[in-house]
Amino acid sequence: MKTGGANSLEHHFMPFSANKHFKSEPRLVSEAKGVYFKNNRGEQVIDAVSGLFCTPAGHGRQEIADAVHKQLLTLDYVPPFQFGHDLSFELARRVGELMPGDLDYVFFANSGSEAVDSAMKMALQYHRCNGQPQRTRFVSRERAYHGVNFGGLSLAGMVRNRESFANTLSGVSHIRHTWQEETRFARGEPDKGAELADDLQRHVELYGADTIAACFVEPIAGSTGILVPPKGYLKRLREICDRHGILLVFDEVICGFGRTGKAFGANAFGVTPDLLTMAKAITNGNIPMGAVGVSEKVYKTIVANGPAKGIEFFHGYTYSAHPVACAAGLATLDIFKNEKLFEKADALAPYFLDKVYGLRDIPIVSDIRGYGLLAGIDLQAADKPGVRGYEVLQDLFNAGMLSRVTVDTLILAPAFVCSEQQIDEIIDKTRRVLSRHAQRAGIKLAS
């Protein structure tokens, strides 16, 4: 039965949302400029999470709008299979310049989820081309998030994302996540925990190295609550992968494009993977786009083993390297370069982290983790996990701040164009809302 009139909220089945409750108490935005949204009442709402880690250059960038408008009138679409256009090759070249080591090739998709599935297929084909088709196992981590397609869902280690969908891929196993009780409130990379990478070696011994295609990790696990890797952890993973012929894949959908103060987490932590997935900030969130950075080793192995005039990699999307998305991507990279936004993020990070870690005195705050312009603030659970987090999300929006919450972890990821005064505004609103929740709960942080 059709219900609702022209202004009804009924017909949109919203993603990752409490549909019933949202439609009874909607949180609607109508405009965005700089680091602020406006809600549907015209009130200003500061963006404390760069949209969804998507808009580090701020909202409403005229340069991107002009590039998109021009491209729509010049070349709105071209089939990506067996045909091409100049912008995709230029964007691939410029993204390649930002990535470390021999990550010189770029395969375009439309989201982080698609990028992850593309990387999984590349890993499988790489080993097949090397005469090792039995390498079909993937290793990921607990508390991992790698998108929502069935490949990434199978890699994921977040229980609520998996429990409704039984048909995940077989041949995926998980090593432990890197959060440890003794490293609560560690700032940056924890001193302890590098040995957790040895879980990968245990999987080698259990399943056999020649069965494992790739190990997928986020340099900083983002959606699960900003889990920063312990010192030496990623380097140890790299060493184990090299020793056993396993591809190392970094999922940089969240921490790529300057969030760590460097172009990618791979640059920040000094570890070069074989494949690197990206999305979100590649177009400053203006047009959907994802991509896979591909090492020379992987690219040339796959291409060299293909026919002389035939398809080497039977995979792609109708909107791969869409001309309009490429135009948005190039305009975004121009902004990053011309305004030195990665350097600005690096310079702003210490001030941001100082302010975030200053929240540890609030009684319901049980842990804080942060690196660059990323921070996760764990809140003590209320009656059930997620109840307090959801209430905090609502209360912050009503107080004029848009944030991101995962269960009972508040995530902050301000835009690189934020001023120190706007960081103060984010922290002040956070402190007021969390303090009210602490007062209502009447609880103290356990020693």
Stockholm file with secondary structure:
# STOCKHOLM 1.0

chainA/1-447         MKTGGANSLEHHFMPFSANKHFKSEPRLVSEAKGVYFKNNRGEQVIDAVSGLFCTPAGHGRQEIADAVHKQLLTLDYVPPFQFGHDLSFELARRVGELMPGDLDYVFFANSGSEAVDSAMKMALQYHRCNGQPQRTRFVSRERAYHGVNFGGLSLAGMVRNRESFANTLSGVSHIRHTWQEETRFARGEPDKGAELADDLQRHVELYGADTIAACFVEPIAGSTGILVPPKGYLKRLREICDRHGILLVFDEVICGFGRTGKAFGANAFGVTPDLLTMAKAITNGNIPMGAVGVSEKVYKTIVANGPAKGIEFFHGYTYSAHPVACAAGLATLDIFKNEKLFEKADALAPYFLDKVYGLRDIPIVSDIRGYGLLAGIDLQAADKPGVRGYEVLQDLFNAGMLSRVTVDTLILAPAFVCSEQQIDEIIDKTRRVLSRHAQRAGIKLAS
#=GR chainA/1-447 SS CCCCCTTCCTTCCCTTSCHHHHHHSCCCEEEEEBTEEEETTSCEEEESSHHHHTCTTCBCCHHHHHHHHHHHHHCCCCCSSSCCCHHHHHHHHHHHHHSCTTEEEEEEESSHHHHHHHHHHHHHHHHHHTTCTTCCEEEEETTCCCCSSHHHHHHCCCHHHHTTCCCCCSSEEEECCSCCGGGTTCBSSCSSCGGGGHHHHHHHHHHCGGGEEEEEECSSBTTTTCBCCCTTHHHHHHHHHHHHTCEEEEECTTTTTTTTSSSSHHHHHTCCCSEEEECGGGGTTSSCCEEEEEEHHHHHHHHHTSCTTSCSCCCCCTTTTCHHHHHHHHHHHHHHHHTTHHHHHHHHHHHHHHHHHGGGGSTTEEEEEEETTEEEEEECCCSSTTHHHHHHHHHHHHTTEECEEETTEEEECCCTTCCHHHHHHHHHHHHHHHHHHHHHHTCCCCC
#=GC SS_cons         CCCCCTTCCTTCCCTTSCHHHHHHSCCCEEEEEBTEEEETTSCEEEESSHHHHTCTTCBCCHHHHHHHHHHHHHCCCCCSSSCCCHHHHHHHHHHHHHSCTTEEEEEEESSHHHHHHHHHHHHHHHHHHTTCTTCCEEEEETTCCCCSSHHHHHHCCCHHHHTTCCCCCSSEEEECCSCCGGGTTCBSSCSSCGGGGHHHHHHHHHHCGGGEEEEEECSSBTTTTCBCCCTTHHHHHHHHHHHHTCEEEEECTTTTTTTTSSSSHHHHHTCCCSEEEECGGGGTTSSCCEEEEEEHHHHHHHHHTSCTTSCSCCCCCTTTTCHHHHHHHHHHHHHHHHTTHHHHHHHHHHHHHHHHHGGGGSTTEEEEEEETTEEEEEECCCSSTTHHHHHHHHHHHHTTEECEEETTEEEECCCTTCCHHHHHHHHHHHHHHHHHHHHHHTCCCCC
//
